[in-house]
Amino acid sequence: MRFLSPLLLLPVLLSAAEARRPSPETVRAWQSRKFGMFIHFGAYSELGGMWKGERVTRGYSEQIQAQGNIPKDEYEQVARRFQPVKWDPDQIAQLAKAAGMKFIVLTSKHHDGFSLFHTRQSDYNVVDGSPYGKDIVKSLADACARAGLKFGVYYSTIDWHYPGGTGADMPRNDNLIPKAHEDFNVAQIKELMTGYGPLTEIWFDMGKPTPEQSRRFTGTVHELQPECMVSGRVFNHQGDFTVMGDNAIPEYVIDEPWQTPASIYGETWGYRSWQKREDAAGKTNEHIEKLVKVVSRGGNYLLNIGPRGDGSVVEFEAEVLKGVGRWLSTYGDAIYGASAQPFRKLEFGHATVKPGKLYLFVKTRPAGGRLLLPGLKTRLTRAYPLGGAKPEALKIEGNSITLGATPGASPFEVVVAEYRGALEVIPPSIAPEADGSVTLAAQQADAFYNYNGRGYYERPSVYKLQWHFTVKPGKYRIEVKPALAGTSIQVDGRSAGAEVQLGPKDYHTLAITPPPPFAKGDRLPGAVELIRLTREN
């Protein structure tokens, strides 16, 4: 098997510190897309979760080489017969559009090391090492360009086939990356960044790179494509967006770019011939609900399909995606380009926001059909169901809206509540004590987590603690207990020192960014017990 020395072929990169990062406009555009297609496709698709006539029930089917204990030379034979004659990139692009998706991310190389692009670093790829002989990544990149879709690639930083890498015997895929394998990865990343047009994102996955390796991978991307978003699974906090765990949705709003990767089934991402497929309507509603949850909390939803080994899309999966697309054709205005909900929690469901409009997703009708919007200070001017030909006006009373007598569509009734001016919502706030001071305990804070630290299995790290509180106007002394050198404190969005002047407001917001080693680190800042603001005048 041929492998080349990447360092002899390619120029030296700028350091990660010198490389550019995506512009704020690029980040906002990435966040606005909301819904995309993930595709897990490769030599493993040929097996469909089966090995020598037996089901491999352990783990995901795209990892069947490891989960089925398949010897390396025998798995190579699977790749050598890979012949996806029914792979139709234009059809897949049109399916994504029918689903209401705005971008596609394809596995360019998964953990098995078989590349779906024409890499020059090894002949273990779809062009040189299979009878198919065509660059699958290039074909889909071109199809997305024709269809007006953004395109990105998944890239595994572990490689069970590379002779200088760690093999498939690491049960948690948190392999270390030897230097020779690091160089090999960098050479392949350069190929992906230079041969497939502008990429919206590169979805790194697994392994346990060192901080230096993570910086090098990210820097390689940004030197060649500064506007390509790098996934947080490059690890060591070097990504441009946070990635949740597989199929995981946070219970709260996250105020940085983030994404939930999801599989239609949950049990697998790559094709599994014996996967249970039933109740397409129920599965469609399940993913509509997950999409709404993700968008209401500020994220993007990346929903996966796993084509068969011949390249054809599983009919059940296409049916589910088209069902989501039909729902979005009616309710997409409440999803695309929308911001996260301003409410801590809504008993009836979820919400999204656009200038002048609140979109309310009613999962559970309250008694009497009255939707309470806690803390809403802005006056609503009009409310009506979304999607009707002649929507009826709904009754507004202060910060509540009363639904009509007839329940709306499943899985959500969607209501539009219009307003003028700035949207203001007063969050639940901590009241002052008798002497006018206020104590902000750690357990009362909203904790903002980063999930992409040193590896997939590490604890998430807190990058910010935030409190809302009310006090009388005046000058306040800020005390952090225990004191932590290097702590950054902001009050009402501005940096604060040992003292802060607070004016008349409905509430104030204090945020603390823990110092190193806690800031974007890998341990929770348990040493922060409380913050106390004492009035001085």
N, C-alpha and C positions, 0 to 999 in steps of 0.2 A: 504493500500500500504506500502511495507516494505522499510525503509531507515535505513542505518547503520551509526554509528558514526565513521567517517574516522580517527579521531585522536586517537581512542583507538586501531586501527588495524595496523597502519603504523608508521614507525620510523620517527624521526625528521630529517629534511633535513639540508644540509649545507646551509648557506646563499647564496644569488645570487652572492654576491661578491666573494665567495670562489669557486663557480661552474665554470667549464671550459666553454669555448666558442668554436664553430666550428673552426677548423684549417683553415689557408689560402688555403690549398689544397682542403679541403671540400667545401669552399665557391666558389673557381674557378670551381670545378666539378659541383656544383649546377648551377652556372651561364652558364656553357657550354651546358646544356641540352636544353634550349630554349623553348621547347614546351611540354606541359603536359595536361592530362585529369583531369578535375574536375568532380565529380559526386555528385549531390544533390539527395539523395534517403532516404526515410523514411516513416513513417506512413502517412504523408501528400500526398505521391505519390498515395496512395489508393484513395484519393478523386479527384485527377486530376483537381483541381481548381473549384470543384462543391460542394455545400452544400444544401442538401434537394431539389435537382432538379434545383437549381439556380446557375448561374455563379457568382463566387466571383471575381469581376473585379478590386478590389482595391488591390494594392501591388503585391508582388511575391506570387506564389502559395504555396511555401514551408512555408509561414507564414500565411496560411489560418486560423489557429486557432485564431490568433489575428485579421486578416483582415476580417474574416467572423463572428467575435464575437461568436465563438463556445464555449459553456460552457465546463469547464474542464472535467466534468464527461462524457459528450457526446463525447468529443474528445478521451478520454481514450478508449471508445468502438471501435473507429476506429483502434487504436493500437492493441486491442485484436483480431481483425479479420485480421490483416496484415499477408498475406500468399503469399510471392513472389516466387511461385513455378517455375517460369521461370528465376529466377536469376541464371546466368551462369557466374561465375567469370572468367573462362578461356576464354570464348567467348569475354568478355569485354576486357581482357588483349590483346587478339589477335586483337580486333578492334583498341585499342590504338596503337599497333604496326603498323597496316595497315595505320593508320593516321599519322605515323611518330613521334608519341609521345614517350617521354623517361621516363615518370613517371606518376603516377596516385595519386590523392588526393580524398579521400572519406569522406563524412560527417559521422563521428562516432556518433555525436549527434548534432542536430540542436536546434533552440530556443525552440521547443516544448518539449525538455527534453527526448524524446524517444531514447534510445541508441541502435545503431546497433551492439554493442559488448556486451559480457557477463560480465557486470559490477557486482561487488559484493556489490555496494553501494545502489542499489535499484532494485526491480524486474520489474521496468518499462523499460524493455529492450527486444530485439528481441528474446532472448533465453527463458527467464522466463515469459514474458508478451505477447507473441503472439503464434498462432498455428504453426508458422514456426519452432521455436525452435532451430535455428542454428545461430552461430556467423557469421554475414555477413562480418564484418571487417576482421576477421581471414581468411575467405574464399578468400577474394580478396588479402590480404597480401600474402597468400601462392601462389595464381595464378600469382601474379606479380613476385614473386621469381622464379617460374618455367619459366616465359616468359623473364626473364632478365630485368624487369622494376623496377625502384625505386618506393617506395610506401610511401605515407604520409597520414595524417588524418586531417580533419577539426574538430574543437571542439568549440562549442559555450559556452562562459563564462556566458551567461544568460541562464536561464532554467525556462520556464513557469510552469513546473510541480513540481519542487522542493518546498516543503512546506515552507522552510525558505528563499526562493528567492522572487524576485519581479515578478509579473505576466505578462500576455500578454496584459495588458492595457496601456503599455508604447508605444506610437505611433512611437517613433523613435528608439526603441531598445537600448537606451543608459542608461539602468537600472544600478543603483548602485548595488553592490554585498555585501550583509550582510556577517558577519564573518562566520556563520555556512555554508552558501552557498560557500564561499571561500574555506573552509576546504573540503567540498564535491567535489568541482572542483579539488582540489589538489589530493585527493584520486583517482579520475577517471583518471587524467593525469598520475599518477603513474602506473595505470593499463595499459594504452595505451603504456607507455614507456617500460613496462616489459613483455608484453604478445603477441606482434605482430611483433617481429623481429626488425631489424634496420630500423628506419624511416628516410626518407630524409628530411621531414619537418612536422611541426604541424601548422595548419592554424587556429590560434585563431580568433574569430570574435565577434564583437559588445560588448555591455556592456560599463560601464564607471568605470573601476577599479581604485583604488588609485595607486599611484606610488609604494607603498609597495606591493600591491597585484600583480601588473604587474611583479615586481622583483621576487616575490615568484613563480608565474606561470612559468616564464622563468627559474628560478633557479631549479625548480623541473624537468623540461625537461633536462637541461644541466647536472645535477648531475647524472641522469640515462643514458642519451644518449648525451654526449657532442658534437657529430657531427650532431645532428638533428637541422636543421635550424628552428628558431621560427619566425613566421610571425609578421610583424609590428603591426597587429591589436591586439596584446597583450597590445599595447598602452604604453604611458609614455616613449617612445623611448627605450624600452627594447628588441625589436625584432632584429633578425639577418638580415632581409631583409624588405625593404619598400614595402607596398602594395598600389597600386593606388586605387582610388574609383572604384566602380563597372563599368566595361566596359570602364574605362577611360584610355587614353594613353597620356602621357605628350608630349608637343610640342618640347622638347629639350632632349639632352643627359643628363642622370643622372649618376653620377660617384660613386654610391654605389649599392649593390645588390638590385634588385627590381623586381616586378612582377605585371602584369596586370591580374586580374581575369575577365573572359569574359563569357557571355552566348551566345548561338547560336542565340537567339531571342532578347535579351535585356529586354523583358517584364517579363520574369520569369526564374528561375533556376530549381525549382522543376517541375515535370510533370504537364502539363495543357492540358486536353483532347481537349479543344476547341481552342487551339493555332493555329493561321494561319500559315500554312506550305506550301510554294510554291516557285518555282524557286530555286531549289537546286543548280544549277550551279552558279546563282548569289550570293547565300548565301555562297557558297564555295569560290568564288573570294573575297567576303567581308572579310572573315576570313584569307585568304592568305594575303590580304593587311594589315590587322591589325597585323598579325604575323610579317610581314616585318617591319612595323613601330616600333613595340616593340623592335625587335632585333636590328634594326639600331640605337636605342636610348639606348641600353645596357641592356634591360630587358628580362624577361621570360614571355611567354604567356600561361596562364592556361585556357583552353577552356572547358566549361561545357556541360555535357549531363544530362538529367533528366529521368531516366527509369520510366516506368509505375509501378503501384502498384504491378503487378504480377512479376516484375523484368525484363521484356523484354525491350530491347532498342528500342526507337522510330526509325522507318525505315528511316525517313527523316534525323534525326540526324546522323545516321550511314552513310548515303549517303554523307552528307556534310563532315564528317570526312575523309572518304575514298577519297573524291575528293582532300582535302588538302594533304593527303598522296601521291596521285599520283603526284601532283605538287612537293612535297618534294623529291620524288624518282628521279626527274630530277635535281632539284635546291637545294637540301638539303646541298650541300657543301658550299653554300653561307649563310647558317643559323646556322648549328650546330657548336658550338665551335668558332663562329665568334665574334669579338668585335664590339663595336659601331662605327659609322662613325666619321671620324676626321673633317668633314666639319660642319660649323655652319648651312648651309642650301644649299640644291641642288635644283635648279629650276625644274629639270626633274624628281625627285623622291627621292631615298634613297640609302644608301650604308652600307656595312659591310666590315670588315677587317680581314684578317689572315696574318701571316707572308709571305711576298712576293706577296700577292694578295689583290687587291681591288675588291669588288663585287658591281656592279652598277645596281640598280633596276630602270628601266626606265618606269615610269608611263605615262609621257607626252613627246612625241617626240618634241624636240626643232626644230625650223625652220632650215632646212638644215641638220637635224640629228646630229648636233654637240653638244656633251656633254662637258660642261665646268666644270672643277674641280677647283673651286676658291682657290687660295693660295697654290696649290700643288707645292712643290719644288723638290720632288724626281722625278727622271727621270723614265718614264714608258718604259718598254722594249718590251711589247707585249700586244695586246688587241684582244679579240675574244668573240663571243656570247657563253654563257654557255648552254650546252644541245644538241648541234648539233653533228651528227656523225663525220662530217669533218668541224669543225668550220672555217669560213673564217677569215682571218686576217683583223682587222679594222685599219684604218689610225689614227696615233698618231701625233699630232702637239703640242709640248710643254705640257701644262696642259689640252689638249682637245682631245677627241676621236670622230671620225665621224662614225656614224652607217651605216650599209649597207642599200641598197635601199628598201629591203623587211622588213616590220615590223615583229617583233618577236611575241612570244606567249603572251596571256592575262593571268593574269592581268598585268604582267610586262615582258618587255624584260630584260634579265639578261646578263650583260657583265662582263667578267673577265678582269681586267687590272693588268698585272704583273709588278713588280718592284724589284730592288735589293737593299739590305742594309736597312737602317732605313727609315720608312715612315715619311716624314716631311711635314706638312701643316701649312702655316702661316695664322693665323686667322685674321679677321679684327681687326686692332689695333689703339689705340688712339695716335695721333701725339703730339710731344712736342710743347710748346709755344715758343715765340721768344727768351725768356731768357734761354731756355733749360730745364725748369722745365715742369712737367706734372701734370695735375689735373684729378683725377679719381672720377667722380661724381657717386653717388649711382644709379641714373637712367640709367647709362651706363653699369652697372655691369651685369654679368650673375649671377642670383640668384639660388642657389641650395636649394631645399625644402625637408623637411621631412614631410610626410603626416600622420604619426602615432603618434600624440601627445596624449593628454589626452582623446581623443574620436573621433569617426568617423566624428562628425559634427564640430569639432574644426577647426580653420584656420590652414593651413600648416605653418610650421615654417622654417625660413631660417637658414641653418646650415653653409653656406659659401657664400661669395660674391667674384667674381673673375673678374679681368680686364686683358686685353692684351694691351701693350703699347710699343712704340719705343722711345728711347733716345740715346744720345751719351754716350760712356763709361765714367765712373767716379764715384765719391762718391756722394751719394744723401742722404739728410735728409728726413725722412718720418714723416709726420704729419697727424694725424687723426682728423677730425673736425666733431663733438666735440670729445674731448678725452674720451675714454671709458676704464676704468681700467680693466685689464684682457684680453684685445683683443689680439688675436694671429694673427700674420702677417707672411706670407711666400712669398718670392720672388724667382721665378724660382725653387720652390720646397724646398727651405731651409728657416729655421726660420730667421727672421730679427728683429732687434731692432730698435732703433731710427735712425740708419744709415745703409746704404747698399752700397756695392761696386758692380757696374754693369759693366760687360765686353762687348765686341763687340758681339752682337747677332742681328738676324733679328727682334726679338721682345722679350719682357719680360712678365712674368705672375706674377701678385700679387694677392694673395688670403687672405681674412680676415675672421677669425672665430670669430663671436661676443662673448662677454663674458657672463657669467650668469647675468641675467636670460634668455638671448637670446640664448645662445648656447644650441642647441637641446631643446629649450624651446617652449613656445606656443604663443609668440607674435613676430611680425616682428620687426627687428632691425631698426626701422625708424629713430632712433637717429643718425645713421651713415649717414652723409650728403655727405662727400667727403674725399678723401685721396689726399694729395699733396706731390710730390717728388721734392725737390729743389736741384739743382746741387751745390756742395760745392767746386769743383776744376775743 
